[in-house]
Amino acid sequence: VSIHCSARQGREKVQLLRGANVLDHGLLMAGSLIGERAVLGSASLAPTDSYFPPESVNTGQVGGKPVRLRFQVATGEQLAIEWEAMRRLNSDEWFWGFNIGLVR
């Protein structure tokens, strides 16, 4: 994804690397870089020229700074749980089972 925002010195890139997620009401300012598989939760603020490390989890903001919930790269056990959740999310059986359950 390539997004450009206007800044004081012209346009600056906002970079979302592979697998990065920005949820509802997120605000990305000019020059921010969101690392691979990093998550910016509800009402997150990415200040100008900010950097969010890979696999970090952030949500909201206090005093104009994001609240970081996970700083480090996930452990092997955490990654296994996340990959299983993603496998289920992308699975046809789970998709159709959930949607058929809604219709009934």
Salt bridges, closest charged atoms under 4 A:
ASP24 OD2 - HIS25 ND1 3.13
GLU36 OE1 - ARG18 NH2 3.04
GLU55 OE2 - ARG37 NH1 3.54
GLU82 OE1 - ARG37 NH2 2.80
GLU82 OE2 - ARG70 NH1 3.02
GLU84 OE2 - ARG87 NH2 2.68
GLU84 OE2 - ARG88 NE 3.04
